[in-house]
């Protein structure tokens, strides 16, 4: 297992840029990119023959991914990203005026917009369960979700790992609360695969979507949607094509002519993840994120939050426009999202195989230079 500087040759990352934001878009290693190129070569060598065999290859990739996720491949379909998976579920709802969709207060913006669009089209409404923050606890979150469920709730959309706050939420406990109330639950697990251990069957959700391009390092446009067997017949992709009415897999596996090489490269990404250590890598990343967040917080004389995953959250001890602060970090040669939460700005870091503690020491110096009290204000 090679981590830190020794692992960096596996990627073609810009050596002059401090990469501490794996969580936003991931980074595809050379090994996986080569596999995607091989799939593209096969496709272009004889497109008709390739497309005829595509359903077999897609199902084989789904089986491999299912084994990694603790699920059956038959219950998994590929989507371009987790937002697409959420759209498929939300836009398949048969809502009526007065119905409700429940979201968390830390819901991802694109998913919130989708839920709002669907609700407005049907005359339904959105409800929000408040996430206790920064004084977070699993018990308080489960209580907040349970209290927000009503007889009108037709779907609960719950993040597994929140994008802005990076907190890992108790998906199985929330799913159990929703089942007890008779409410279907969609879990937005955009950040979960490859960042934390996953067993989709054990979680007990009705729908679960996640990205493979982030922590599993698959190519962009590789994500999945897992659907419980009893929910598959009423679900449809956002693009209706020749498979309409032919079943869950048929509808999602073919939504028109497109490049399937990203999804077909997921098994190679799984092999790469295993070669880097699999569970050991995930545990190492979680520990490094906590250590990095602590280091930055000490440098800034502020607080940090241990999120439970491979991302850390540090409270910035000054105000300012979050987007402007992030733009200044980009100009300084690094990138870490800055989000406004609970009346403060919070810096989110990611720890991955190619990172080491010194990366976060460098980030601490760059962020410190943004302080209004610093004589090294970034231009």
CORWORA-V980822 format. One record per backbone hydrogen bond with DSSP energy under -0.5 kcal/mol. NH is the residue of the N-H (numbers start at 1). CO is the residue of the C=O. If there is no record, write none. Layout:
# CORWORA-V980822
nh: (NH | NH)
co: (CO | CO)
This chain:
# CORWORA-V980822
nh: (3 | 4 | 6 | 7 | 8 | 8 | 10 | 11 | 17 | 18 | 19 | 20 | 20 | 24 | 25 | 26 | 27 | 29 | 30 | 33 | 34 | 35 | 36 | 37 | 38 | 39 | 40 | 41 | 42 | 43 | 44 | 45 | 46 | 50 | 51 | 52 | 53 | 54 | 56 | 57 | 58 | 59 | 60 | 61 | 62 | 63 | 64 | 65 | 66 | 67 | 68 | 69 | 70 | 71 | 75 | 76 | 77 | 79 | 85 | 86 | 87 | 88 | 89 | 90 | 91 | 92 | 93 | 95 | 98 | 99 | 100 | 101 | 102 | 103 | 104 | 105 | 107 | 112 | 113 | 114 | 115 | 116 | 117 | 118 | 119 | 120 | 121 | 122 | 123 | 124 | 125 | 127 | 129 | 130 | 132 | 133 | 136 | 141 | 142 | 143 | 144 | 145 | 146 | 147 | 148 | 149 | 149 | 153 | 154 | 155 | 156 | 157 | 158 | 158 | 160 | 161 | 162 | 166 | 168 | 169 | 169 | 171 | 174 | 175 | 176 | 177 | 178 | 179 | 180 | 181 | 182 | 183 | 186 | 187 | 187 | 188 | 188 | 189 | 189 | 192 | 193 | 194 | 195 | 196 | 200 | 201 | 203 | 204 | 205 | 206 | 207 | 208 | 209 | 210 | 211 | 212 | 213 | 217 | 218 | 223 | 224 | 225 | 226 | 227 | 228 | 231 | 232 | 232 | 234 | 235 | 236 | 240 | 243 | 244 | 246 | 251 | 252 | 253 | 254 | 255 | 260 | 264 | 265 | 265 | 266 | 269 | 270 | 271 | 272 | 273 | 274 | 275 | 276 | 277 | 278 | 280 | 282 | 283 | 284 | 285 | 286 | 287 | 288 | 289 | 290 | 291 | 292 | 293 | 294 | 295 | 296 | 297 | 298 | 299 | 300 | 301 | 302 | 305 | 307 | 307 | 312 | 313 | 314 | 315 | 316 | 325 | 326 | 327 | 328 | 329 | 330 | 331 | 332 | 333 | 334 | 335 | 339 | 341 | 341 | 344 | 346 | 347 | 348 | 349 | 349 | 350 | 351 | 352 | 355 | 359 | 360 | 360 | 361 | 362 | 363 | 364 | 365 | 366 | 367 | 368 | 369 | 370 | 371 | 374 | 378)
co: (1 | 353 | 3 | 4 | 4 | 5 | 7 | 8 | 14 | 333 | 17 | 18 | 335 | 21 | 21 | 22 | 214 | 217 | 10 | 29 | 30 | 31 | 32 | 33 | 34 | 35 | 36 | 37 | 38 | 39 | 40 | 41 | 42 | 46 | 47 | 48 | 49 | 50 | 53 | 53 | 54 | 55 | 56 | 57 | 58 | 59 | 60 | 61 | 62 | 63 | 64 | 65 | 66 | 66 | 72 | 73 | 225 | 223 | 81 | 82 | 83 | 84 | 85 | 86 | 87 | 89 | 90 | 93 | 123 | 96 | 152 | 125 | 155 | 127 | 157 | 129 | 104 | 108 | 109 | 110 | 111 | 112 | 113 | 114 | 115 | 116 | 117 | 118 | 119 | 119 | 99 | 101 | 103 | 128 | 130 | 131 | 134 | 137 | 138 | 139 | 140 | 141 | 142 | 143 | 144 | 145 | 146 | 150 | 100 | 100 | 184 | 102 | 156 | 186 | 188 | 188 | 167 | 162 | 307 | 160 | 167 | 169 | 170 | 171 | 172 | 173 | 174 | 175 | 176 | 177 | 179 | 178 | 156 | 185 | 207 | 158 | 186 | 187 | 209 | 189 | 189 | 196 | 192 | 192 | 69 | 70 | 199 | 200 | 200 | 185 | 185 | 226 | 187 | 224 | 190 | 222 | 222 | 214 | 212 | 79 | 210 | 77 | 208 | 75 | 206 | 228 | 228 | 229 | 231 | 232 | 88 | 238 | 254 | 241 | 243 | 247 | 248 | 249 | 250 | 256 | 258 | 260 | 261 | 262 | 263 | 265 | 266 | 267 | 268 | 269 | 270 | 271 | 272 | 274 | 273 | 277 | 278 | 279 | 280 | 281 | 282 | 283 | 284 | 285 | 286 | 287 | 288 | 289 | 290 | 291 | 292 | 293 | 294 | 295 | 296 | 297 | 297 | 313 | 305 | 311 | 349 | 305 | 347 | 303 | 345 | 321 | 322 | 323 | 324 | 325 | 326 | 327 | 328 | 330 | 329 | 18 | 346 | 339 | 344 | 341 | 339 | 314 | 337 | 312 | 347 | 20 | 310 | 350 | 352 | 356 | 356 | 357 | 357 | 358 | 359 | 360 | 361 | 362 | 363 | 364 | 365 | 367 | 368 | 371 | 369)
